[in-house]
Amino acid sequence: MKKDNVDLKIRKAMVDMSEDVQPSDDMFERIKSQIEFEQSRKEKVVTMKRNRKMLKVASVACALMITTVGVYAGGKAIGYFGSSSSVYKYKEVPTIEQMEKETGVRKAFVDEFTNGYKFDGAVIEDLNTTGSNGDTLDKTKAMNLVYKKDGYPEIFVDAHKKMPSEIALEEQNGYRNVEVNGTKLFVSTTNMRFVPPEHEKTAEEKQLEKEGKMTISYGSDKVEDKKSVTVAWEKDGVRYSISSLSDEGMPEQTLIDMAEELI
């Protein structure tokens, strides 16, 4: 008998045997529950990564307000880019020593804000600025901390050493100023529109962008409108920002009060 025929008969016998084997009701429910759990876990991970990516784009656009329109003199940046892992590197608030080792910034952060937002995790972000011809001007690393509160949008807190090519907050448009404990805060609320890669801007969108009333970001699977609220400040050569992204927009005063706890 040829080997191919033997293999075929073995496979057929195994199929016939499997048809007679049925899992018990308990086993069936356990398998079903495990599959549903895995599906739910994967959906949550995808949603978390997607929301975090959207928020990061929004915080970059709002906290720095560096645009690609025009060229800044004196070697200043016209582009700003950030990238980080979606997996937390720190699951406890980084110590001052860890902050300094990772970013060069000596700063302690809170485990919980007085409004109930609690630390959830932190990642290291690679930042760089680019010039008019796309060349990299400066590079640095930032600590990006995520705070959560049940039923409320996530909040991101960023800290990094200010790069020489970054535009000073005082020189940027779109902010209102608030002074807290002797530190000037720059506060802004921006309309963010996330669109698919193939999206073509309408005349209305172009006009809103020109007027500074909207920021469009590519990479979403559908068109979504969000509001990004950011409070930014600089102190001792370090740039800080605290941002939130949601449908209605976090009250600016909420982030101002949280920023006060970090100053």
KABEL-V709830 format. One record per residue. N is the residue number from 1. RES is the residue in one letter. SS is DSSP state (alpha for helix, beta for strand, coil for the rest). PSI is psi in whole degrees, -180 to 180 (* if undefined). Layout:
n res ss psi
N RES SS PSI
N RES SS PSI
This chain:
n res ss psi
1 M coil 134
2 K coil 151
3 K alpha -38
4 D alpha -40
5 N alpha -38
6 V alpha -47
7 D alpha -42
8 L alpha -43
9 K alpha -36
10 I alpha -45
11 R alpha -43
12 K alpha -41
13 A alpha -40
14 M alpha -40
15 V alpha -44
16 D alpha -40
17 M alpha -40
18 S alpha -28
19 E alpha -23
20 D coil -6
21 V coil 121
22 Q coil 136
23 P coil 151
24 S coil 165
25 D alpha -40
26 D alpha -45
27 M alpha -42
28 F alpha -45
29 E alpha -37
30 R alpha -44
31 I alpha -45
32 K alpha -45
33 S alpha -40
34 Q alpha -42
35 I alpha -45
36 E alpha -38
37 F alpha -45
38 E alpha -41
39 Q alpha -44
40 S alpha -42
41 R alpha -45
42 K alpha -40
43 E alpha -40
44 K alpha -40
45 V alpha -45
46 V alpha -44
47 T alpha -43
48 M alpha -46
49 K alpha -41
50 R alpha -47
51 N alpha -38
52 R alpha -38
53 K alpha -43
54 M alpha -44
55 L alpha -38
56 K alpha -43
57 V alpha -43
58 A alpha -43
59 S alpha -35
60 V alpha -44
61 A alpha -37
62 C alpha -40
63 A alpha -26
64 L alpha -28
65 M coil 34
66 I coil 122
67 T coil 170
68 T coil 17
69 V coil 119
70 G coil 174
71 V coil 128
72 Y coil 140
73 A coil 166
74 G coil 29
75 G coil 23
76 K coil 156
77 A coil 148
78 I coil -2
79 G beta 150
80 Y beta 129
81 F beta 142
82 G beta 144
83 S beta 143
84 S beta 165
85 S coil 152
86 S coil -5
87 V coil 129
88 Y coil 136
89 K coil -33
90 Y beta 127
91 K coil -1
92 E coil 154
93 V coil 126
94 P coil 141
95 T coil 169
96 I alpha -41
97 E alpha -41
98 Q alpha -40
99 M alpha -47
100 E alpha -40
101 K alpha -40
102 E alpha -39
103 T alpha -11
104 G coil 5
105 V coil 126
106 R coil 100
107 K coil 136
108 A coil 141
109 F coil 159
110 V coil 153
111 D coil -30
112 E beta 136
113 F coil 160
114 T coil -19
115 N coil 5
116 G coil -6
117 Y coil 129
118 K beta 148
119 F beta 134
120 D beta -33
121 G beta 171
122 A beta 149
123 V beta 160
124 I beta 132
125 E beta 134
126 D beta 123
127 L beta 147
128 N beta 152
129 T beta 152
130 T beta 155
131 G coil -170
132 S coil -27
133 N coil 13
134 G coil 0
135 D coil 150
136 T beta 128
137 L beta -49
138 D beta 155
139 K beta 149
140 T beta 177
141 K beta 143
142 A beta 152
143 M beta 125
144 N beta 112
145 L beta 138
146 V beta 132
147 Y beta 140
148 K beta 154
149 K coil 131
150 D coil 128
151 G coil 4
152 Y coil 159
153 P coil 152
154 E coil 153
155 I beta 135
156 F beta 135
157 V beta 124
158 D beta 145
159 A beta 129
160 H beta 156
161 K beta 130
162 K coil 130
163 M coil 146
164 P coil -33
165 S coil -5
166 E coil 140
167 I coil 132
168 A coil 145
169 L alpha -34
170 E alpha -24
171 E alpha 2
172 Q coil 153
173 N coil 164
174 G coil 2
175 Y coil 154
176 R beta 151
177 N beta 139
178 V beta 134
179 E beta 129
180 V beta 122
181 N coil 39
182 G coil 2
183 T beta 132
184 K beta 123
185 L beta 144
186 F beta 116
187 V beta 135
188 S beta 149
189 T beta 124
190 T beta 138
191 N beta 120
192 M beta 133
193 R beta 116
194 F beta 128
195 V beta 158
196 P coil 160
197 P coil -31
198 E coil 2
199 H coil 135
200 E coil 127
201 K coil 137
202 T coil 168
203 A alpha -37
204 E alpha -43
205 E alpha -42
206 K alpha -40
207 Q alpha -41
208 L alpha -39
209 E alpha -44
210 K alpha -37
211 E coil -3
212 G coil 20
213 K coil -6
214 M coil 145
215 T beta 126
216 I beta 131
217 S beta 132
218 Y beta 149
219 G coil -10
220 S coil 162
221 D coil -7
222 K coil 168
223 V coil 125
224 E beta 137
225 D beta 130
226 K beta 165
227 K beta 128
228 S beta 126
229 V beta 130
230 T beta 139
231 V beta 123
232 A beta 152
233 W beta 163
234 E beta 139
235 K beta 127
236 D coil 42
237 G coil 11
238 V beta 137
239 R beta 129
240 Y beta 152
241 S beta 150
242 I beta 125
243 S beta 156
244 S beta 147
245 L beta 127
246 S beta 174
247 D coil -46
248 E coil -23
249 G coil 127
250 M coil 138
251 P coil 130
252 E alpha -37
253 Q alpha -31
254 T alpha -45
255 L alpha -33
256 I alpha -44
257 D alpha -38
258 M alpha -39
259 A alpha -37
260 E alpha -33
261 E alpha -16
262 L alpha -13
263 I coil *
